[in-house]
Amino acid sequence: MKLSIVVPCFNELKTIERLLEAVHASPYADKEVLVVDDCSTDGTRELLREKIDGKLAHVIYHDINRGKGAALRTGFARATGDVVIVQDADLEYDPQEYAKVVDPIARGIADVVYGSRFISDRPHRVLYFWHRVGNGFLTLLSNMFTNLNLTDMETCYKAFRREIIQSIKIEEDRFGFEPEVTAKVSKMGCRIYEVGISYYGRTYEEGKKIGWKDGVRAIWCIVKYNVFR
């Protein structure tokens, strides 16, 4: 079974090369790596062209900055694997856990798998109380509309059977992708599983990008894609 790893990337000069080396060192043998550079301005783009493209990954370049959802939309369209997984360009999620996330799909019992940071005995960096509260609230609100019992709707690690994710029209350009895709796979009646994963979170000083405005947008997306679609 072939795995397509889609990596949305914006201004990750400090981490992108180490992340891609970790991706290639992961135990999943048959894989393709698709990096979508979302018009980085910190030297990431030049690094990708000089050292990464055609070696550690196939790189797709956006001419303007569009956001994570737009980068994922581009990457999903190019994926050719049996299973597609999202990998952030930082080092918060461990590629060594791909097999764990993909396993329910490989066994034929799932169409979509979420890697939950909150049901695992794996290492979990302790950070930001209000982020955890916000994540819990957004997951709860999403669950109320979808009638799912997810514990981590906002997780990066989401794996899909390719035909599932390529059949979904991703409309959100930024972090609204998470509640949007959750609403849409729920409406499709997909078999959704969760598995516990580790989480090596980073601070804003270390490059974390998501903020309170993204949380407000997520609330609107939960309502929009569950009620008005």
Residue frames as a rotation matrix with the C-alpha (Angstrom) as fourth column:
MET 1
0.575 0.818 0.000 0.00
0.818 -0.575 0.000 0.00
0.000 0.000 -1.000 0.00
LYS 2
-0.392 -0.735 0.553 1.42
0.746 -0.606 -0.277 3.37
0.538 0.304 0.786 -1.06
LEU 3
0.285 0.396 -0.873 1.29
0.861 -0.505 0.052 6.37
-0.420 -0.767 -0.485 1.30
SER 4
0.012 -0.226 0.974 1.11
0.601 -0.777 -0.188 9.97
0.799 0.587 0.127 0.05
ILE 5
-0.016 -0.125 -0.992 2.40
0.936 -0.350 0.029 12.47
-0.351 -0.928 0.123 2.61
VAL 6
0.298 0.215 0.930 1.21
0.630 -0.776 -0.023 16.04
0.717 0.592 -0.367 1.98
VAL 7
-0.162 -0.511 -0.844 3.27
0.949 -0.314 0.008 18.73
-0.269 -0.800 0.536 3.71
PRO 8
0.731 0.362 0.578 1.88
0.494 -0.865 -0.083 22.30
0.470 0.347 -0.811 3.64
CYS 9
-0.014 -0.881 -0.473 4.80
0.988 -0.086 0.131 24.64
-0.156 -0.465 0.871 4.24
PHE 10
0.647 0.128 0.752 5.09
0.323 -0.939 -0.118 28.37
0.691 0.319 -0.649 4.97
ASN 11
0.287 -0.633 0.719 8.22
-0.632 -0.689 -0.355 29.97
0.720 -0.353 -0.598 6.45
GLU 12
0.959 0.011 0.283 9.63
-0.218 0.665 0.714 26.82
-0.180 -0.747 0.640 8.05
LEU 13
0.480 -0.847 -0.228 13.33
-0.528 -0.071 -0.846 27.32
0.700 0.527 -0.482 7.25
LYS 14
-0.210 -0.621 0.755 14.43
-0.974 0.070 -0.214 26.06
0.081 -0.781 -0.620 10.69
THR 15
-0.142 0.263 0.954 12.53
-0.570 0.766 -0.296 22.78
-0.809 -0.586 0.041 10.55
ILE 16
0.640 0.626 -0.447 11.61
-0.719 0.281 -0.636 21.71
-0.272 0.728 0.629 7.01
GLU 17
0.030 -0.687 -0.726 14.84
-0.758 0.458 -0.464 19.86
0.652 0.565 -0.507 6.16
ARG 18
-0.853 -0.337 0.400 14.93
-0.522 0.577 -0.628 17.96
-0.019 -0.744 -0.668 9.46
LEU 19
-0.006 0.938 0.347 11.24
-0.652 0.259 -0.712 17.18
-0.758 -0.230 0.610 9.13
LEU 20
0.640 0.268 -0.720 11.68
-0.761 0.355 -0.544 15.70
0.110 0.896 0.430 5.64
GLU 21
-0.457 -0.823 -0.338 14.67
-0.656 0.569 -0.496 13.65
0.601 -0.005 -0.799 6.80
ALA 22
-0.709 0.279 0.648 12.44
-0.496 0.456 -0.739 12.28
-0.502 -0.845 -0.185 9.58
VAL 23
0.407 0.886 -0.222 9.72
-0.763 0.196 -0.616 11.52
-0.502 0.420 0.756 7.02
HIS 24
0.347 -0.344 -0.873 12.17
-0.730 0.485 -0.481 9.52
0.589 0.804 -0.083 4.92
ALA 25
-0.757 -0.652 0.043 13.43
-0.510 0.548 -0.663 7.70
0.409 -0.523 -0.748 8.01
SER 26
-0.047 0.826 0.562 9.89
-0.931 0.167 -0.323 6.63
-0.361 -0.539 0.761 8.88
PRO 27
-0.582 -0.266 0.768 9.19
-0.209 0.962 0.175 2.88
-0.786 -0.058 -0.616 8.67
TYR 28
0.548 0.823 0.148 6.68
-0.013 0.185 -0.983 3.26
-0.836 0.537 0.112 5.85
ALA 29
-0.328 -0.820 0.470 8.54
0.433 0.311 0.846 1.93
-0.840 0.481 0.253 2.79
ASP 30
-0.481 0.212 0.851 6.28
0.864 -0.049 0.500 2.79
0.148 0.976 -0.160 -0.16
LYS 31
0.307 0.564 -0.767 5.62
0.687 -0.689 -0.231 6.52
-0.658 -0.456 -0.599 0.07
GLU 32
-0.126 -0.312 0.942 5.62
0.789 -0.608 -0.096 9.76
0.602 0.730 0.323 -1.88
VAL 33
-0.168 -0.019 -0.986 6.26
0.795 -0.594 -0.124 13.12
-0.583 -0.804 0.116 -0.24
LEU 34
0.019 0.291 0.956 4.52
0.801 -0.577 0.160 16.21
0.599 0.763 -0.244 -1.63
VAL 35
-0.420 -0.203 -0.884 5.60
0.732 -0.652 -0.198 19.56
-0.537 -0.730 0.423 -0.17
VAL 36
0.324 0.535 0.780 3.45
0.825 -0.564 0.044 22.57
0.463 0.629 -0.624 -1.04
ASP 37
-0.641 -0.592 -0.488 5.37
0.743 -0.637 -0.203 25.78
-0.191 -0.492 0.849 -0.41
ASP 38
0.388 0.921 0.048 2.82
0.921 -0.384 -0.070 28.51
-0.046 0.071 -0.996 0.24
CYS 39
0.514 -0.284 0.809 5.02
0.314 -0.816 -0.485 31.37
0.798 0.504 -0.330 -1.02
SER 40
0.601 -0.385 -0.701 7.53
0.769 0.038 0.638 31.34
-0.219 -0.922 0.318 1.86
THR 41
0.811 -0.274 0.517 9.59
0.006 -0.880 -0.476 34.51
0.585 0.389 -0.712 2.36
ASP 42
0.790 -0.472 0.391 12.17
-0.533 -0.216 0.818 33.42
-0.302 -0.855 -0.423 4.97
GLY 43
-0.264 -0.920 -0.289 14.51
-0.957 0.212 0.199 31.40
-0.122 0.329 -0.937 2.72
THR 44
-0.063 0.315 0.947 12.45
-0.246 0.915 -0.321 28.18
-0.967 -0.253 0.020 2.87
ARG 45
0.866 0.484 -0.125 11.61
-0.204 0.114 -0.972 28.44
-0.457 0.867 0.197 -0.84
GLU 46
0.402 -0.806 -0.435 15.26
-0.867 -0.182 -0.463 28.71
0.294 0.563 -0.772 -1.82
LEU 47
-0.451 -0.532 0.717 16.22
-0.763 0.646 -0.001 25.78
-0.463 -0.547 -0.698 0.42
LEU 48
0.333 0.673 0.660 13.50
-0.131 0.726 -0.675 23.66
-0.934 0.138 0.330 -1.13
ARG 49
0.922 0.024 -0.386 14.72
-0.384 -0.078 -0.920 24.45
-0.052 0.997 -0.063 -4.65
GLU 50
0.192 -0.969 -0.158 18.38
-0.908 -0.114 -0.403 23.87
0.372 0.221 -0.901 -3.87
LYS 51
-0.714 -0.628 0.308 18.34
-0.697 0.594 -0.402 20.86
0.069 -0.502 -0.862 -1.54
ILE 52
-0.453 0.626 0.635 14.90
-0.351 0.530 -0.772 19.26
-0.820 -0.572 -0.021 -1.36
ASP 53
0.443 0.779 -0.444 13.02
-0.698 -0.012 -0.716 19.27
-0.563 0.627 0.538 -4.66
GLY 54
0.594 -0.134 -0.793 13.54
-0.623 0.548 -0.559 16.00
0.510 0.826 0.242 -6.52
LYS 55
-0.526 -0.813 -0.249 15.59
-0.366 0.481 -0.797 14.54
0.767 -0.328 -0.551 -3.66
LEU 56
-0.985 0.170 0.007 13.68
0.054 0.352 -0.934 14.40
-0.162 -0.920 -0.356 -0.36
ALA 57
-0.139 0.989 -0.049 10.33
0.392 0.010 -0.920 15.42
-0.909 -0.147 -0.390 -1.87
HIS 58
-0.415 0.188 0.890 8.45
0.834 -0.312 0.455 16.68
0.363 0.931 -0.027 -4.87
VAL 59
-0.582 0.121 -0.804 7.80
0.471 -0.757 -0.454 20.39
-0.664 -0.643 0.383 -4.25
ILE 60
0.019 0.664 0.748 4.87
0.923 -0.299 0.242 22.41
0.384 0.686 -0.618 -5.56
TYR 61
-0.806 -0.448 -0.386 5.20
0.560 -0.788 -0.254 26.20
-0.190 -0.421 0.887 -5.36
HIS 62
0.417 0.908 -0.027 2.36
0.887 -0.414 -0.205 28.65
-0.198 0.062 -0.978 -4.76
ASP 63
-0.271 -0.501 0.822 2.93
0.711 -0.680 -0.180 32.07
0.649 0.535 0.540 -6.35
ILE 64
-0.218 0.236 0.947 1.00
-0.539 -0.838 0.085 33.83
0.814 -0.492 0.310 -3.58
ASN 65
-0.992 -0.110 0.064 0.38
-0.107 0.457 -0.883 32.97
0.068 -0.883 -0.465 0.07
ARG 66
-0.311 0.934 -0.174 -3.03
-0.396 0.039 0.917 31.30
0.864 0.354 0.358 0.31
GLY 67
0.067 0.325 0.943 -3.03
-0.998 0.040 0.058 29.40
-0.019 -0.945 0.327 3.61
LYS 68
-0.678 -0.415 0.607 -2.84
-0.520 0.854 0.004 25.83
-0.520 -0.313 -0.795 4.92
GLY 69
0.162 0.831 0.532 -6.17
-0.002 0.540 -0.842 24.71
-0.987 0.135 0.089 3.48
ALA 70
0.779 0.086 -0.621 -5.20
-0.577 -0.288 -0.764 25.94
-0.244 0.954 -0.175 0.02
ALA 71
-0.261 -0.947 -0.185 -1.83
-0.965 0.257 0.047 24.17
0.003 0.191 -0.982 0.25
LEU 72
-0.543 0.131 0.829 -3.54
-0.222 0.930 -0.292 20.94
-0.810 -0.343 -0.476 1.25
ARG 73
0.587 0.808 -0.054 -6.01
-0.203 0.082 -0.976 21.30
-0.784 0.584 0.212 -1.62
THR 74
0.437 -0.532 -0.725 -3.08
-0.895 -0.178 -0.409 21.52
0.089 0.828 -0.554 -4.03
GLY 75
-0.595 -0.764 0.249 -1.29
-0.793 0.608 -0.031 18.55
-0.127 -0.216 -0.968 -2.46
PHE 76
-0.165 0.620 0.767 -4.36
-0.202 0.740 -0.641 16.31
-0.965 -0.261 0.003 -2.31
ALA 77
0.743 0.499 -0.446 -4.98
-0.489 -0.050 -0.871 16.85
-0.457 0.865 0.207 -6.03
ARG 78
0.198 -0.777 -0.598 -1.45
-0.907 0.086 -0.412 15.60
0.371 0.624 -0.688 -6.84
ALA 79
-0.252 -0.328 0.910 -1.47
-0.784 0.621 0.007 12.57
-0.567 -0.712 -0.414 -4.51
THR 80
-0.011 0.194 -0.981 -1.27
-0.819 0.560 0.120 9.12
0.573 0.805 0.153 -6.10
GLY 81
-0.906 -0.418 0.067 -1.02
-0.368 0.701 -0.611 6.88
0.209 -0.578 -0.789 -3.03
ASP 82
-0.374 0.778 -0.505 -3.67
0.488 0.628 0.606 4.55
0.788 -0.020 -0.615 -1.68
VAL 83
0.483 0.435 -0.760 -3.72
0.875 -0.244 0.417 6.55
-0.004 -0.867 -0.499 1.57
VAL 84
-0.001 -0.426 0.905 -3.08
0.299 -0.863 -0.407 10.28
0.954 0.271 0.128 2.05
ILE 85
0.371 0.058 -0.927 -1.84
0.929 -0.038 0.369 11.73
-0.014 -0.998 -0.068 5.35
VAL 86
0.763 -0.082 0.641 -1.28
0.019 -0.989 -0.149 15.35
0.646 0.126 -0.753 6.38
GLN 87
0.251 -0.754 -0.607 2.12
0.968 0.212 0.136 16.24
0.026 -0.622 0.783 7.86
ASP 88
0.990 0.040 -0.138 2.84
0.057 -0.991 0.124 19.75
-0.132 -0.131 -0.983 9.17
ALA 89
0.578 -0.803 0.147 6.23
0.173 -0.056 -0.983 21.18
0.798 0.594 0.106 8.22
ASP 90
0.217 -0.492 0.843 7.30
-0.906 -0.422 -0.013 21.72
0.362 -0.762 -0.537 11.83
LEU 91
-0.602 -0.523 -0.604 8.45
-0.247 0.840 -0.482 19.00
0.760 -0.141 -0.635 14.22
GLU 92
-0.358 0.540 0.762 5.34
-0.933 -0.181 -0.310 18.79
-0.030 -0.822 0.569 16.41
TYR 93
0.714 0.651 0.257 4.25
-0.610 0.759 -0.228 15.40
-0.344 0.006 0.939 15.01
ASP 94
-0.201 -0.886 0.417 6.41
-0.619 0.445 0.647 12.28
-0.759 -0.129 -0.638 14.69
PRO 95
0.121 0.222 -0.968 6.61
-0.970 0.234 -0.068 10.53
0.211 0.947 0.243 11.27
GLN 96
-0.885 -0.457 -0.095 7.61
-0.418 0.866 -0.274 7.35
0.207 -0.203 -0.957 13.08
GLU 97
-0.621 0.717 0.317 3.90
-0.101 0.328 -0.939 7.01
-0.777 -0.615 -0.131 13.92
TYR 98
-0.478 0.439 -0.761 2.60
-0.878 -0.241 0.413 6.85
-0.002 0.866 0.500 10.32
ALA 99
-0.747 0.157 -0.646 2.00
-0.091 0.939 0.333 3.11
0.659 0.307 -0.687 10.47
LYS 100
-0.832 0.438 -0.342 0.01
0.468 0.220 -0.856 3.52
-0.300 -0.872 -0.388 13.68
VAL 101
-0.456 0.668 -0.588 -2.23
-0.449 -0.743 -0.496 6.17
-0.768 0.038 0.639 12.13
VAL 102
-0.385 0.243 -0.890 -2.68
-0.909 0.064 0.411 4.33
0.157 0.968 0.196 8.83
ASP 103
-0.975 -0.178 0.136 -3.24
-0.202 0.961 -0.189 0.87
-0.097 -0.212 -0.973 10.37
PRO 104
-0.292 0.924 0.245 -7.09
0.012 0.260 -0.966 1.01
-0.956 -0.280 -0.087 10.62
ILE 105
0.401 0.374 -0.836 -7.26
-0.804 -0.294 -0.517 1.90
-0.439 0.880 0.183 6.92
ALA 106
-0.487 -0.695 -0.529 -4.72
-0.852 0.511 0.114 -0.79
0.191 0.506 -0.841 6.01
ARG 107
-0.926 0.159 0.341 -6.83
-0.021 0.883 -0.470 -3.36
-0.376 -0.442 -0.814 7.86
GLY 108
-0.780 0.615 0.120 -9.92
0.217 0.086 0.972 -2.30
0.587 0.784 -0.201 5.93
ILE 109
-0.207 0.732 -0.649 -11.93
0.978 0.178 -0.111 -1.11
0.034 -0.658 -0.752 8.92
ALA 110
0.128 0.193 -0.973 -11.61
0.412 -0.903 -0.125 2.67
-0.902 -0.385 -0.195 8.41
ASP 111
0.547 0.056 0.835 -11.88
0.806 -0.307 -0.507 5.27
0.228 0.950 -0.213 5.66
VAL 112
0.329 -0.377 0.866 -10.49
-0.184 -0.925 -0.333 8.14
0.926 -0.050 -0.374 7.74
VAL 113
0.368 -0.263 -0.892 -8.22
0.869 0.438 0.229 8.14
0.330 -0.860 0.390 10.81
TYR 114
0.661 -0.172 0.731 -7.50
-0.302 -0.952 0.049 11.02
0.687 -0.254 -0.681 13.20
GLY 115
-0.151 -0.768 -0.622 -4.36
0.616 0.419 -0.667 10.95
0.773 -0.484 0.410 15.33
SER 116
0.767 0.580 0.274 -5.46
0.137 -0.566 0.813 12.20
0.626 -0.587 -0.513 18.73
ARG 117
-0.301 -0.891 0.341 -3.03
-0.147 -0.310 -0.939 14.00
0.942 -0.333 -0.037 21.03
PHE 118
-0.303 0.294 0.907 -5.32
-0.895 -0.414 -0.165 13.47
0.327 -0.862 0.388 24.01
ILE 119
0.802 0.553 0.225 -5.93
-0.597 0.754 0.275 9.71
-0.017 -0.354 0.935 24.22
SER 120
0.550 -0.690 -0.471 -2.30
-0.005 0.561 -0.828 8.63
0.835 0.457 0.305 24.10
ASP 121
0.906 -0.380 -0.187 0.29
0.247 0.117 0.962 7.50
-0.344 -0.917 0.200 26.62
ARG 122
0.245 -0.826 0.508 2.97
0.903 0.003 -0.430 8.80
0.354 0.564 0.746 24.25
PRO 123
-0.565 -0.531 -0.632 5.02
0.741 -0.663 -0.105 11.96
-0.363 -0.527 0.768 25.12
HIS 124
0.359 0.729 0.583 3.03
0.812 -0.552 0.191 15.19
0.461 0.405 -0.790 25.06
ARG 125
-0.713 -0.687 0.139 4.70
0.542 -0.667 -0.511 18.56
0.444 -0.289 0.848 25.61
VAL 126
0.075 0.723 -0.687 2.93
0.968 -0.218 -0.124 20.64
-0.239 -0.655 -0.716 28.27
LEU 127
-0.932 -0.340 0.125 1.97
0.362 -0.882 0.303 24.05
0.007 0.328 0.945 26.84
TYR 128
-0.877 0.475 0.078 -0.79
-0.382 -0.785 0.489 26.68
0.293 0.399 0.869 26.71
PHE 129
-0.774 0.631 0.062 -3.74
0.292 0.440 -0.849 25.92
-0.563 -0.639 -0.525 28.95
TRP 130
-0.065 0.831 -0.553 -6.10
-0.385 -0.532 -0.754 28.15
-0.921 0.164 0.354 26.95
HIS 131
-0.480 -0.127 -0.868 -5.14
-0.869 0.209 0.449 26.44
0.125 0.970 -0.211 23.70
ARG 132
-0.980 0.105 -0.168 -6.21
0.127 0.984 -0.122 23.14
0.153 -0.141 -0.978 25.26
VAL 133
-0.450 0.866 -0.219 -9.47
0.196 -0.143 -0.970 24.69
-0.871 -0.480 -0.105 26.44
GLY 134
-0.103 0.379 -0.920 -10.08
-0.798 -0.583 -0.152 26.16
-0.594 0.718 0.363 22.99
ASN 135
-0.758 -0.227 -0.612 -9.29
-0.577 0.671 0.466 22.87
0.304 0.706 -0.639 21.27
GLY 136
-0.898 0.439 -0.010 -11.66
0.373 0.750 -0.546 21.02
-0.232 -0.494 -0.838 23.59
PHE 137
-0.225 0.846 -0.483 -14.42
-0.135 -0.518 -0.845 23.55
-0.965 -0.125 0.231 22.96
LEU 138
-0.223 0.101 -0.970 -14.04
-0.948 -0.254 0.191 23.40
-0.227 0.962 0.152 19.16
THR 139
-0.919 -0.130 -0.373 -13.98
-0.226 0.947 0.227 19.59
0.324 0.293 -0.900 19.21
LEU 140
-0.703 0.710 -0.047 -17.07
0.387 0.325 -0.863 19.51
-0.597 -0.624 -0.503 21.44
LEU 141
-0.094 0.683 -0.724 -18.93
-0.498 -0.662 -0.560 21.99
-0.862 0.308 0.402 19.22
SER 142
-0.495 -0.156 -0.855 -18.00
-0.856 0.254 0.450 20.03
0.147 0.954 -0.260 16.10
ASN 143
-0.988 0.090 -0.125 -19.12
0.110 0.980 -0.168 16.78
0.107 -0.179 -0.978 17.71
MET 144
-0.482 0.861 -0.165 -22.48
0.035 -0.169 -0.985 18.32
-0.876 -0.480 0.051 18.63
PHE 145
0.107 0.501 -0.859 -23.17
-0.848 -0.405 -0.342 18.96
-0.520 0.764 0.382 14.94
THR 146
-0.326 -0.335 -0.884 -21.59
-0.843 0.527 0.111 15.82
0.429 0.781 -0.453 13.46
ASN 147
0.743 0.553 0.376 -22.70
-0.669 0.599 0.441 13.41
0.019 -0.579 0.815 16.22
LEU 148
0.309 -0.752 -0.582 -19.15
0.107 0.636 -0.765 12.03
0.945 0.174 0.276 16.32
ASN 149
0.996 -0.037 -0.087 -17.19
0.084 -0.078 0.993 11.48
-0.044 -0.996 -0.074 19.54
LEU 150
0.345 -0.917 0.201 -13.78
0.431 -0.035 -0.902 12.73
0.834 0.398 0.383 18.45
THR 151
0.611 -0.225 -0.759 -11.32
0.726 -0.221 0.651 13.89
-0.314 -0.949 0.029 21.11
ASP 152
-0.186 -0.787 -0.589 -9.08
0.219 -0.617 0.756 15.99
-0.958 0.011 0.287 18.83
MET 153
0.711 0.573 0.408 -10.79
0.536 -0.066 -0.841 17.49
-0.455 0.817 -0.354 15.79
GLU 154
0.893 -0.341 -0.295 -7.96
-0.418 -0.872 -0.257 20.00
-0.169 0.352 -0.921 15.29
THR 155
0.332 -0.825 0.458 -5.15
0.092 0.512 0.854 17.44
-0.939 -0.241 0.246 15.04
CYS 156
-0.085 -0.476 -0.875 -2.73
-0.902 -0.337 0.270 17.64
-0.423 0.812 -0.401 12.13
TYR 157
-0.917 -0.391 0.072 -2.52
-0.333 0.854 0.400 13.87
-0.218 0.343 -0.914 11.65
LYS 158
0.259 0.961 0.096 -5.48
-0.545 0.227 -0.807 12.98
-0.798 0.157 0.583 9.50
ALA 159
-0.861 -0.500 0.090 -5.25
-0.241 0.559 0.794 10.02
-0.447 0.662 -0.602 7.11
PHE 160
0.200 0.946 -0.254 -7.73
-0.671 -0.057 -0.740 9.35
-0.714 0.318 0.623 4.31
ARG 161
-0.014 -0.074 0.997 -8.28
0.687 0.724 0.063 6.75
-0.726 0.686 0.041 1.66
ARG 162
-0.853 -0.487 -0.187 -7.24
0.243 -0.688 0.683 8.74
-0.461 0.538 0.706 -1.43
GLU 163
-0.637 0.649 0.415 -10.56
0.534 -0.017 0.845 8.42
0.556 0.761 -0.336 -3.21
ILE 164
0.270 0.715 -0.645 -12.28
0.962 -0.223 0.156 9.89
-0.032 -0.662 -0.748 -0.14
ILE 165
-0.014 -0.315 -0.949 -10.18
0.447 -0.851 0.276 13.05
-0.894 -0.420 0.153 0.18
GLN 166
-0.934 -0.356 -0.004 -10.01
0.149 -0.402 0.904 13.62
-0.324 0.844 0.428 -3.57
SER 167
-0.381 0.876 0.296 -13.80
0.789 0.141 0.598 13.49
0.482 0.461 -0.745 -3.76
ILE 168
0.355 0.477 -0.804 -14.11
0.859 -0.505 0.080 16.35
-0.368 -0.720 -0.589 -1.25
LYS 169
0.248 -0.223 0.943 -14.03
0.522 -0.789 -0.324 19.96
0.816 0.572 -0.079 -2.44
ILE 170
-0.107 -0.379 -0.919 -11.88
0.972 -0.236 -0.016 21.80
-0.211 -0.895 0.393 0.11
GLU 171
0.537 0.448 0.715 -13.16
0.627 -0.779 0.017 25.37
0.564 0.439 -0.699 0.31
GLU 172
0.961 -0.151 -0.232 -11.26
0.093 -0.613 0.785 26.78
-0.261 -0.776 -0.575 3.29
ASP 173
0.619 -0.773 0.137 -7.90
-0.033 -0.200 -0.979 28.39
0.784 0.602 -0.149 2.58
ARG 174
-0.174 -0.711 0.681 -6.60
-0.777 -0.326 -0.539 28.59
0.605 -0.623 -0.496 6.15
PHE 175
-0.941 -0.293 0.172 -7.01
-0.329 0.666 -0.669 26.57
0.081 -0.686 -0.723 9.34
GLY 176
-0.088 0.985 0.147 -10.75
-0.893 -0.013 -0.450 26.21
-0.441 -0.171 0.881 8.73
PHE 177
-0.279 -0.109 -0.954 -9.80
-0.705 0.698 0.127 23.06
0.652 0.708 -0.271 6.85
GLU 178
-0.975 -0.221 -0.024 -10.02
-0.148 0.726 -0.671 21.02
0.166 -0.651 -0.741 10.07
PRO 179
-0.480 0.859 0.175 -13.71
-0.174 0.102 -0.979 21.58
-0.860 -0.501 0.101 10.93
GLU 180
0.055 0.502 -0.863 -14.63
-0.964 -0.198 -0.177 21.66
-0.260 0.842 0.473 7.22
VAL 181
-0.447 -0.278 -0.850 -13.19
-0.630 0.773 0.078 18.25
0.635 0.571 -0.520 6.39
THR 182
-0.981 0.134 0.144 -14.57
-0.034 0.604 -0.796 16.80
-0.193 -0.786 -0.588 9.63
ALA 183
-0.187 0.971 -0.151 -18.08
-0.528 -0.229 -0.818 17.93
-0.828 -0.074 0.556 8.71
LYS 184
0.121 0.251 -0.960 -17.77
-0.992 0.052 -0.111 16.61
0.022 0.967 0.255 5.18
VAL 185
-0.729 -0.373 -0.574 -16.41
-0.390 0.915 -0.100 13.13
0.563 0.151 -0.813 6.00
SER 186
-0.821 0.517 0.242 -19.14
-0.085 0.309 -0.947 12.84
-0.564 -0.799 -0.209 8.64
LYS 187
0.050 0.894 -0.445 -21.85
-0.725 -0.274 -0.632 13.68
-0.687 0.354 0.634 6.11
MET 188
-0.141 -0.185 -0.972 -20.37
-0.905 0.422 0.051 11.13
0.401 0.887 -0.227 3.70
GLY 189
0.841 0.489 0.233 -20.87
-0.540 0.728 0.422 8.41
0.037 -0.481 0.876 6.29
CYS 190
0.126 -0.890 -0.437 -17.16
-0.464 0.337 -0.819 7.55
0.877 0.306 -0.371 6.36
ARG 191
0.793 -0.031 -0.608 -15.85
0.480 0.646 0.593 5.04
0.374 -0.763 0.527 8.89
ILE 192
0.347 -0.622 0.702 -13.81
-0.408 -0.774 -0.484 7.32
0.845 -0.119 -0.522 11.16
TYR 193
0.629 -0.248 -0.737 -11.31
0.684 0.627 0.373 6.07
0.370 -0.738 0.564 13.75
GLU 194
0.693 -0.522 0.497 -8.96
-0.620 -0.783 0.043 7.73
0.366 -0.338 -0.867 16.23
VAL 195
0.535 -0.602 -0.593 -5.57
0.672 0.728 -0.133 6.52
0.512 -0.328 0.794 17.43
GLY 196
0.906 -0.232 -0.354 -3.38
0.149 -0.608 0.780 8.04
-0.396 -0.759 -0.517 20.13
ILE 197
0.479 -0.787 0.389 -0.22
0.575 -0.054 -0.817 9.86
0.664 0.614 0.427 19.04
SER 198
-0.096 -0.606 -0.789 2.61
0.925 -0.348 0.154 11.84
-0.368 -0.715 0.594 20.63
TYR 199
0.747 0.341 0.571 2.83
0.534 -0.819 -0.209 15.63
0.396 0.461 -0.794 20.39
TYR 200
-0.176 -0.888 -0.425 5.94
0.956 -0.257 0.140 17.83
-0.233 -0.382 0.894 20.54
GLY 201
0.731 0.639 0.239 4.27
0.678 -0.719 -0.153 21.25
0.074 0.274 -0.959 20.54
ARG 202
-0.442 -0.878 0.185 6.18
0.851 -0.475 -0.222 24.45
0.282 0.059 0.957 19.99
THR 203
-0.055 0.344 -0.937 5.80
0.626 -0.720 -0.301 27.99
-0.778 -0.603 -0.175 21.34
TYR 204
0.920 0.381 0.088 5.07
0.324 -0.617 -0.717 31.13
-0.219 0.688 -0.691 19.34
GLU 205
0.462 -0.837 -0.293 8.73
-0.665 -0.546 0.510 32.07
-0.587 -0.040 -0.809 19.75
GLU 206
-0.429 -0.618 0.659 9.60
-0.087 0.754 0.651 28.74
-0.899 0.222 -0.377 18.11
GLY 207
-0.965 -0.033 -0.259 7.29
-0.252 -0.142 0.957 29.42
-0.068 0.989 0.128 15.16
LYS 208
-0.516 0.844 0.145 3.73
0.744 0.526 -0.412 28.45
-0.424 -0.104 -0.899 16.11
LYS 209
-0.966 0.063 0.249 1.29
0.130 -0.714 0.688 30.27
0.221 0.698 0.681 13.80
ILE 210
-0.211 0.977 -0.036 -2.31
0.631 0.164 0.758 29.54
0.747 0.137 -0.651 14.77
GLY 211
-0.984 -0.135 0.119 -4.05
0.016 -0.726 -0.688 32.30
0.179 -0.675 0.716 16.75
TRP 212
-0.624 0.777 -0.081 -7.37
0.171 0.035 -0.985 33.32
-0.762 -0.629 -0.155 18.29
LYS 213
-0.218 0.551 -0.806 -8.75
-0.847 -0.517 -0.125 34.60
-0.485 0.655 0.579 14.98
ASP 214
-0.683 -0.066 -0.728 -8.38
-0.514 0.751 0.414 31.08
0.519 0.657 -0.547 13.58
GLY 215
-0.916 0.383 -0.119 -10.44
0.350 0.621 -0.701 29.82
-0.195 -0.684 -0.703 16.52
VAL 216
-0.306 0.824 -0.477 -13.22
-0.328 -0.561 -0.760 32.27
-0.893 -0.076 0.443 15.70
ARG 217
-0.294 0.140 -0.945 -13.11
-0.954 0.006 0.298 31.19
0.048 0.990 0.132 12.06
ALA 218
-0.945 -0.094 -0.312 -13.29
-0.094 0.995 -0.013 27.55
0.312 0.017 -0.950 13.14
ILE 219
-0.626 0.780 -0.026 -16.55
0.153 0.090 -0.984 28.23
-0.765 -0.620 -0.176 15.00
TRP 220
0.002 0.616 -0.788 -18.03
-0.777 -0.495 -0.389 29.75
-0.630 0.613 0.478 11.86
CYS 221
-0.528 -0.276 -0.803 -16.79
-0.783 0.523 0.335 26.81
0.328 0.806 -0.492 9.77
ILE 222
-0.965 0.229 0.128 -18.39
0.131 0.843 -0.521 24.28
-0.228 -0.486 -0.844 12.14
VAL 223
-0.148 0.966 -0.213 -21.75
-0.033 -0.220 -0.975 25.99
-0.988 -0.137 0.065 11.67
LYS 224
-0.061 0.095 -0.994 -21.26
-0.894 -0.447 0.012 26.68
-0.443 0.889 0.113 7.96
TYR 225
-0.592 -0.318 -0.741 -20.32
-0.720 0.622 0.308 23.19
0.363 0.716 -0.597 6.83
ASN 226
-0.950 0.311 0.005 -22.70
0.271 0.833 -0.483 21.32
-0.154 -0.457 -0.876 9.12
VAL 227
-0.212 0.928 -0.305 -25.79
0.323 -0.228 -0.919 23.53
-0.922 -0.293 -0.252 8.69
PHE 228
0.366 0.390 -0.845 -25.48
-0.466 -0.710 -0.529 25.44
-0.806 0.587 -0.078 5.43
ARG 229
-0.501 -0.527 -0.687 -23.92
-0.864 0.257 0.432 22.76
-0.051 0.810 -0.584 3.24
